[in-house]
Amino acid sequence: MIPNGKSTSLPDSDIVYDHDHLGTVASHAPETLKRPYRLNTDTSIEKPYVARASYAPDVEHPQGTPVHAQKYKDYQSVLQQHCLFWDRDGDGQIWPWDTYIGFRDLGFNIIFSLFAVYVINVCFSFPTRLAHSYLPDPFFRFYLPGAHKSKHGSDSGVYDTEGRFIPSRFEDMFTKYAYSAAPADSLSGHELFRLIRGQRVAVDPKGGRISKDDLRRVYDGSLFWEIKARRQTKEGWNKGWGLGGDGFVGGEKLLPFRL
């Protein structure tokens, strides 16, 4: 449901819009009507516009992912937590081999995992190294302390420039793009495409939809550890589009072996 410019809410949802009161819509800028803000995030999260350094809350999970967040409290930003899955030895450096193994553990095939090495290590090694040196790293390591340097101007804005998590930005993604189902707690394939096109965010949806909580846990990195653990079980990890590493297409397993 797309708001019509008046105070309203989605059916079976507590998402509130009030364009007339705050002036968030311009009549000759239709995108301002199509992509509204969520105005009641502060009923569940105190000062949701203030970025959180070490945990990733949303309206349904105001404490974020508690066990995961507590583990890294006070010394790892949310963006760094997002990357920690690939730092296998905990030295703050992600080598190309670490990237490859990490994506294989998540179920990606060899070609995609090699492509991820290029994107992460070749493209982002130098920006993340700038905190240490102006000289490029000949080994193309990704430096975790400089992870915030890998941000770019066209991303979703959920991470701030220091790698903290902004709850209001995360909630706004769903009020702006989740129209096809109520409550607005997942994104369809079409909505996801619009989000990627508008915000440059990529995720892996199940059954044509990505759940809000899964996306939140991608941001704080906790979902990656669950995927790895689930892939070591008989059931595997059955979320995703296309042929995944566990032989699933969507929620149905079609291959008796892993790729």
C-alpha positions as CSV (number, residue, x, y, z in Angstrom):
1,M,0.0,0.0,0.0
2,I,1.4,3.4,-1.0
3,P,0.4,6.3,1.3
4,N,-1.8,8.9,-0.3
5,G,-0.3,11.9,1.5
6,K,-2.6,11.7,4.6
7,S,-2.1,10.2,8.0
8,T,-2.6,6.5,7.5
9,S,-1.1,3.1,8.3
10,L,-0.7,-0.2,6.6
11,P,-3.4,-2.9,7.4
12,D,-2.4,-5.1,10.3
13,S,0.6,-2.9,10.9
14,D,1.7,-0.2,13.3
15,I,3.6,1.8,10.7
16,V,2.5,5.4,10.7
17,Y,2.8,8.0,8.0
18,D,1.9,11.7,8.4
19,H,3.1,13.7,5.4
20,D,0.9,16.7,5.9
21,H,2.2,17.4,9.4
22,L,5.9,17.3,8.7
23,G,5.9,18.2,5.1
24,T,7.7,15.1,3.8
25,V,6.0,15.1,0.4
26,A,6.5,17.6,-2.5
27,S,3.7,17.5,-5.1
28,H,6.1,17.8,-8.1
29,A,8.5,15.2,-6.7
30,P,6.5,11.9,-6.9
31,E,9.3,9.8,-5.4
32,T,8.7,11.6,-2.1
33,L,5.2,10.2,-2.0
34,K,6.2,6.7,-3.2
35,R,9.0,6.4,-0.6
36,P,7.7,7.7,2.8
37,Y,9.5,7.7,6.1
38,R,8.4,5.7,9.1
39,L,7.5,8.3,11.8
40,N,6.9,6.1,14.9
41,T,10.1,4.2,15.2
42,D,10.8,6.1,18.4
43,T,7.9,4.2,20.1
44,S,10.1,1.1,20.3
45,I,13.7,2.5,19.9
46,E,14.9,5.5,21.9
47,K,16.2,8.2,19.5
48,P,16.3,5.9,16.5
49,Y,18.1,8.5,14.4
50,V,21.2,8.1,16.7
51,A,23.6,5.5,15.2
52,R,24.4,2.5,17.4
53,A,28.0,1.5,17.5
54,S,27.9,-2.2,18.5
55,Y,24.3,-3.5,18.0
56,A,21.7,-3.4,15.3
57,P,18.2,-2.8,16.7
58,D,14.9,-2.6,14.8
59,V,11.3,-2.1,16.1
60,E,10.8,-5.8,16.6
61,H,14.2,-6.3,18.2
62,P,15.1,-3.1,20.1
63,Q,18.1,-4.8,21.7
64,G,19.4,-6.1,18.3
65,T,20.8,-9.6,18.4
66,P,21.6,-9.8,22.1
67,V,24.1,-12.6,22.3
68,H,26.0,-11.5,19.2
69,A,26.0,-7.9,20.2
70,Q,27.2,-8.6,23.7
71,K,30.1,-10.6,22.4
72,Y,31.5,-7.6,20.5
73,K,30.2,-4.8,22.8
74,D,32.6,-1.8,23.1
75,Y,35.2,-2.9,20.6
76,Q,33.6,-3.9,17.3
77,S,31.3,-1.6,15.3
78,V,28.3,-3.1,13.6
79,L,30.0,-2.8,10.2
80,Q,33.0,-4.6,11.6
81,Q,30.7,-7.3,13.0
82,H,29.3,-7.7,9.5
83,C,32.8,-8.5,8.2
84,L,34.0,-10.7,11.1
85,F,32.7,-13.9,9.6
86,W,35.5,-13.7,7.1
87,D,38.3,-12.9,9.7
88,R,38.9,-16.5,10.6
89,D,42.0,-16.0,12.8
90,G,40.8,-12.8,14.4
91,D,43.9,-10.8,13.3
92,G,41.8,-7.9,11.9
93,Q,42.8,-8.8,8.3
94,I,40.8,-10.7,5.7
95,W,43.0,-12.4,3.1
96,P,41.7,-13.3,-0.3
97,W,41.6,-17.0,0.8
98,D,39.6,-16.0,3.9
99,T,37.0,-14.4,1.6
100,Y,36.8,-17.4,-0.7
101,I,36.4,-19.9,2.1
102,G,33.8,-17.7,3.8
103,F,31.6,-17.5,0.8
104,R,32.0,-21.3,0.2
105,D,30.9,-21.8,3.8
106,L,27.8,-19.7,3.1
107,G,26.9,-22.0,0.1
108,F,28.1,-19.9,-2.8
109,N,29.5,-21.7,-5.8
110,I,33.2,-21.5,-6.9
111,I,32.6,-18.8,-9.6
112,F,30.7,-16.5,-7.3
113,S,33.2,-17.0,-4.5
114,L,36.1,-16.0,-6.8
115,F,34.1,-13.0,-7.9
116,A,33.6,-12.0,-4.3
117,V,37.4,-12.1,-3.8
118,Y,37.8,-9.6,-6.6
119,V,35.1,-7.3,-5.3
120,I,36.1,-7.4,-1.6
121,N,39.9,-7.8,-1.7
122,V,40.9,-6.2,-5.0
123,C,38.5,-3.3,-4.8
124,F,38.4,-2.6,-1.1
125,S,41.8,-3.5,0.1
126,F,43.3,-0.1,-0.5
127,P,40.5,2.0,1.1
128,T,40.6,-0.1,4.2
129,R,44.4,0.0,4.4
130,L,44.5,3.8,4.4
131,A,44.3,3.8,8.2
132,H,47.7,2.0,8.2
133,S,49.5,3.2,5.1
134,Y,49.1,5.1,1.8
135,L,50.9,2.2,0.1
136,P,48.7,-0.5,-1.4
137,D,48.8,-4.0,0.1
138,P,50.5,-6.4,-2.3
139,F,48.5,-9.2,-0.7
140,F,45.1,-7.4,-1.2
141,R,44.1,-7.9,2.4
142,F,40.9,-6.2,3.7
143,Y,41.7,-4.4,7.0
144,L,38.9,-4.7,9.5
145,P,39.8,-1.5,11.5
146,G,39.3,0.5,8.3
147,A,36.1,-1.2,7.2
148,H,34.2,2.1,7.3
149,K,36.5,3.3,4.5
150,S,34.9,0.8,2.2
151,K,31.5,2.7,2.3
152,H,30.5,4.5,-0.8
153,G,28.1,7.3,-1.6
154,S,25.3,5.2,-3.1
155,D,24.8,2.7,-0.3
156,S,21.7,2.4,1.8
157,G,22.9,4.8,4.6
158,V,22.0,2.2,7.3
159,Y,25.7,2.3,8.3
160,D,27.0,5.8,9.1
161,T,30.5,6.9,7.9
162,E,32.1,5.3,11.0
163,G,30.4,1.9,10.6
164,R,27.6,2.4,13.2
165,F,24.0,1.2,12.6
166,I,21.2,3.8,12.2
167,P,17.9,2.2,13.2
168,S,15.7,4.8,11.5
169,R,17.4,4.3,8.2
170,F,16.8,0.6,8.4
171,E,13.1,1.0,9.2
172,D,12.7,3.5,6.4
173,M,13.9,0.9,3.9
174,F,10.8,-1.1,4.6
175,T,8.3,1.8,4.6
176,K,9.8,3.0,1.3
177,Y,9.9,-0.3,-0.5
178,A,7.7,-3.0,1.2
179,Y,4.3,-2.4,-0.4
180,S,3.0,-5.8,-1.4
181,A,2.3,-7.4,2.0
182,A,1.3,-6.3,5.4
183,P,2.8,-6.0,7.9
184,A,5.8,-4.5,6.0
185,D,8.3,-7.0,7.4
186,S,9.6,-8.5,4.2
187,L,10.5,-7.5,0.6
188,S,9.3,-9.2,-2.5
189,G,11.6,-9.8,-5.5
190,H,10.3,-6.7,-7.3
191,E,10.6,-4.6,-4.1
192,L,14.1,-6.0,-3.6
193,F,15.1,-5.0,-7.1
194,R,13.8,-1.5,-6.5
195,L,15.8,-1.3,-3.3
196,I,18.9,-2.5,-5.0
197,R,18.4,-0.1,-7.8
198,G,17.8,2.8,-5.5
199,Q,20.1,1.9,-2.6
200,R,22.7,-0.5,-3.9
201,V,22.0,-3.2,-1.3
202,A,22.2,-6.9,-2.2
203,V,20.7,-9.7,-0.1
204,D,19.6,-13.3,-0.6
205,P,15.8,-13.8,-0.4
206,K,13.7,-16.9,0.3
207,G,10.7,-17.8,-1.7
208,G,10.8,-14.5,-3.5
209,R,11.0,-12.5,-0.2
210,I,13.7,-11.4,2.2
211,S,12.5,-11.1,5.8
212,K,13.2,-8.0,7.8
213,D,15.0,-9.8,10.5
214,D,17.2,-11.7,8.1
215,L,18.2,-8.4,6.5
216,R,18.9,-6.9,9.9
217,R,21.1,-9.8,10.8
218,V,23.0,-9.4,7.5
219,Y,23.9,-5.9,8.7
220,D,25.2,-7.1,12.0
221,G,26.7,-10.3,10.6
222,S,25.0,-12.7,12.9
223,L,23.1,-14.4,10.1
224,F,26.3,-15.6,8.4
225,W,27.2,-17.7,11.5
226,E,23.8,-19.3,11.5
227,I,24.0,-20.1,7.8
228,K,27.3,-21.9,8.2
229,A,26.0,-23.9,11.2
230,R,22.8,-24.8,9.3
231,R,24.8,-25.9,6.3
232,Q,26.6,-28.5,8.5
233,T,23.2,-30.2,9.3
234,K,21.3,-32.6,7.1
235,E,18.6,-30.0,6.3
236,G,21.1,-27.4,5.0
237,W,20.2,-23.8,4.4
238,N,17.0,-23.6,2.3
239,K,16.7,-19.9,1.7
240,G,17.7,-18.2,-1.5
241,W,17.0,-17.8,-5.2
242,G,18.4,-20.1,-7.8
243,L,20.6,-23.2,-7.2
244,G,22.4,-22.7,-3.9
245,G,25.4,-24.5,-2.4
246,D,23.1,-27.0,-0.6
247,G,21.3,-28.0,-3.8
248,F,18.2,-26.0,-3.0
249,V,16.1,-24.1,-5.5
250,G,14.1,-21.8,-3.2
251,G,12.8,-24.0,-0.4
252,E,13.0,-27.3,-2.3
253,K,16.1,-29.5,-2.4
254,L,16.7,-30.8,-5.9
255,L,20.3,-32.1,-5.7
256,P,21.4,-34.9,-3.3
257,F,24.9,-33.2,-2.9
258,R,26.4,-29.9,-2.1
259,L,28.2,-27.7,-4.6
